[in-house]
Amino acid sequence: MLKPSTMSEIDIRQGLKLVLAKIEQACSKRNKVKINCEVIVVVLKESRFQELSVVEPRLVAVSKTKPVEAILEAYNEGQRNFGENYVQELEEKANNKLILEKCKEIKWHFIGHLQGNKINKVISIPNLYIIETIDSKKKAKKLNNSWAQFDSKIRTFVQVNTSGEKEKSGVSPDEVIEMVKFVKDDCPSLQFNGLMTIGQYGYNPDDGPNPDFLKLVKCREDVCKALNLSLKDVELSMGMSDDYEQAIELGSTNIRVGSAIFGYRPKKHELEK
Ligand SMILES: *Cc1c(COP(=O)(O)O)cnc(C)c1O
């Protein structure tokens, strides 16, 4: 691995402030996007969707590869939701003495690929708030059975592979209804909270609304109709540093932002070299 960049090359406080300001701006643009796209026009015009425009999205600060000090700094600025991709890194950070002592209200989001053999590690993470990456019935069942030892349910998002890329996890858009039904009907220890996508990297927003975001919006529509759920009870986790504003305009309720807050992070393929 490359050496993690030295601290405070970027001012985390400034980064957070800027992102929060842009979130607010993007919220105010919701429902005002004029776009020539059949799906989205239909969905945005849905009156039930209009109600959703008041939902302020949750900012998840993605701290992967960044040191504990960076998390403490963001926490001190009021940030509470943090996301990590790698089970071991999350385990170390969540159990860190300083984090346990000083960040009592921290909410951890597991946003990485969920491996069946790591589920028992994931469930023992202190202050685990949600697992965003449920991508198969088998893993949902396994997580459900492990979580049964606790009184409360664990929040989950079902991950959808909206871009259809082989290297991305998630159920395909046509499997979403069945997957959500399975979580709701057959996994009593899991709470179904919404849908999550990563989508294709490098999409240029000048080319119009991101097709991955549109697909996730459509998936929610389908799930709600099929299972008779209310749109406001099904969250959308979409949008990262490069595209969270667009994601919010299209109704994201949970954005996962790393580098715009914590500064540059070598891409995975660069780390592996
Ligand atoms: C790394 C990561 C993010 C944050 O990426 P940035 O581009 O740094 O904002 C968000 N979601 C997932 C699933 C990630 O792996």
The ligand as a MOL file (V3000), in Angstrom:
LIG
                    3D

  0  0  0     0  0            999 V3000
M  V30 BEGIN CTAB
M  V30 COUNTS 15 15 0 0 0
M  V30 BEGIN ATOM
M  V30 1 C -15.0200 4.9600 -1.6290 0
M  V30 2 C -16.4770 4.9160 -1.7110 0
M  V30 3 C -17.2370 6.0810 -1.6400 0
M  V30 4 C -16.6310 7.4750 -1.5560 0
M  V30 5 O -15.9110 7.7800 -2.7040 0
M  V30 6 P -15.4060 9.3000 -3.0020 0
M  V30 7 O -15.3210 9.3470 -4.4690 0
M  V30 8 O -14.0930 9.4480 -2.3400 0
M  V30 9 O -16.4140 10.2030 -2.4520 0
M  V30 10 C -18.6070 5.9490 -1.6730 0
M  V30 11 N -19.2180 4.7600 -1.7660 0
M  V30 12 C -18.5260 3.6120 -1.8260 0
M  V30 13 C -19.2570 2.3170 -1.9170 0
M  V30 14 C -17.1410 3.6650 -1.8180 0
M  V30 15 O -16.4660 2.5220 -1.9170 0
M  V30 END ATOM
M  V30 BEGIN BOND
M  V30 1 1 1 2
M  V30 2 1 2 3
M  V30 3 2 2 14
M  V30 4 1 3 4
M  V30 5 2 3 10
M  V30 6 1 4 5
M  V30 7 1 5 6
M  V30 8 2 6 7
M  V30 9 1 6 8
M  V30 10 1 6 9
M  V30 11 1 10 11
M  V30 12 2 11 12
M  V30 13 1 12 13
M  V30 14 1 12 14
M  V30 15 1 14 15
M  V30 END BOND
M  V30 END CTAB
M  END
